[in-house]
Amino acid sequence: MALLGVELPFPRSMTTQVPEIRTTPRETPLHAVSGAGIDRLLRPLHRWVWSDARRRADKLLRFAETEADGGRDIARAAERTSDALLRRLYLRHAMDEQRHAKLFRARGRDILATLAGEGAGDGFQANWLAPGERGLDDLAVDTEKEDTLLAFLHLSEKAAARRFAIYHEVLAVDPVTRDVFGDILKDEAFHMNYTLSQLKRVSPKKHGARLWWARLTRLWKGYLRVASAVANVMGGVILAVQYFVVLPVFALLAKRSAKRELPGWVDARGAEANLRSQY
């Protein structure tokens, strides 16, 4: 049996019991996925973030790395699962992620090639405002159960689909990159839908609890990312204050103290006598 031209080593007895899955997720309409409320309110900022060509190229290359890493994780999940249907879906998902990485990488390099003779451009990336797909957020695939993995995948793909929908809307300045996001967005919608349906199939009674736990875990990891960023900023501010404010004050006090000292050697015997006179 072949999936997208790849032969899957499933026994005949196993494959006859596996229901057919749709192999054309790109038929999903774009309007099936829309941006979240906060992202829609921040559309002007997203439009500004993606307006700079060099920043746009850097983000696409970073997205390519994330997609490729996520594809490797999902391929590993396909290796360890004992569910034939999930294996097929995971392999399809992994190949989609690799395809996305190639699309992002190719488009990012094309943009950089057009900017080869220009200046450095805008160095501010605004990664916190326009993140890509975070994949499994460094989730240990080998230690996760089937239902928890599907819950994390569903929320990750849902967040990515909403972000990509916003990026697709604000990229009127670059129609080629907009088409790339439009193509990828259809796959993300399929990934979001199949992970939820398979979660309900694998864990019909506890799928709601698994989704809530996955949400709480993602919120905690988001808090850690924000706290780490804030700590880095505070550390930089504190070091700057110490270097430009506290250190000059100590240097000035040291100079004043040096002026009060008598030049040459001090008679230690006289100092010792003064100490003895106090008793």
Residue pairs with C-beta under 8 A, 6 or more apart in sequence:
1 7
1 8
1 10
1 15
2 8
3 23
3 88
3 91
3 92
4 23
4 92
4 95
6 91
6 95
8 87
8 88
8 91
10 18
10 84
10 87
14 84
15 84
17 84
18 84
18 85
18 88
19 85
21 85
21 88
21 89
21 92
21 194
22 190
23 92
25 96
25 186
25 187
25 189
25 190
25 191
26 183
26 186
26 187
26 190
27 186
28 186
28 189
28 190
28 193
30 165
30 168
30 182
30 185
30 186
32 189
33 161
33 162
33 164
33 165
33 185
33 188
33 189
33 192
34 40
34 162
34 165
35 43
35 162
35 163
35 165
35 166
35 169
36 159
36 162
39 46
39 162
39 163
39 166
40 166
42 129
43 166
43 169
43 170
45 126
45 129
46 129
46 130
46 166
46 167
46 170
47 170
49 55
49 126
49 129
49 130
50 56
50 59
50 130
50 167
50 170
50 171
50 173
50 174
50 177
51 173
52 121
52 122
53 111
53 114
53 115
53 121
53 174
54 111
54 112
54 115
54 118
54 120
54 121
54 122
55 121
55 122
55 124
55 125
55 126
56 108
56 111
56 174
56 177
57 108
57 109
57 111
57 112
57 115
58 108
58 125
59 108
59 125
59 127
59 130
59 132
60 104
60 105
60 107
60 108
60 111
60 177
60 180
61 104
61 105
61 108
61 109
62 127
62 132
63 100
63 104
63 132
63 133
64 100
64 101
64 102
64 104
64 105
64 108
65 101
66 132
66 133
66 134
66 135
67 97
67 98
67 100
67 101
67 104
67 132
67 133
67 135
68 97
68 98
68 101
69 135
70 97
70 133
70 135
70 136
70 156
71 93
71 94
71 95
71 96
71 97
71 98
71 100
71 101
72 94
73 135
73 136
73 139
73 141
74 90
74 93
74 94
74 97
74 153
75 90
75 91
75 94
76 141
76 142
77 90
77 141
77 149
78 86
78 87
78 90
78 91
78 94
80 141
80 142
81 87
81 90
81 146
83 146
83 202
85 198
86 146
86 198
86 202
89 194
89 198
93 153
93 191
93 194
96 187
96 190
96 191
99 187
100 184
100 187
103 180
103 183
103 184
104 180
104 184
107 176
107 177
107 180
110 176
111 177
115 121
128 229
130 163
130 167
131 163
132 160
132 163
133 156
133 157
133 159
133 160
133 163
133 164
133 188
134 156
134 159
134 160
135 156
136 152
136 153
136 156
137 152
137 156
137 218
137 221
139 149
139 152
141 149
144 152
146 202
146 203
147 199
147 202
147 203
147 206
147 207
147 210
148 210
148 213
148 214
150 195
150 196
150 198
150 199
150 202
150 203
150 210
151 195
151 199
151 207
151 210
151 211
151 213
151 214
152 214
152 217
152 218
153 191
153 195
154 192
154 195
154 196
154 199
154 211
154 214
155 211
155 214
155 215
155 218
156 218
157 188
157 191
157 192
157 195
158 192
160 188
161 185
161 188
161 189
161 191
161 192
164 181
164 184
164 185
164 188
165 185
167 181
168 178
168 181
168 182
168 185
171 177
171 178
171 181
172 178
199 207
199 210
199 211
200 207
203 210
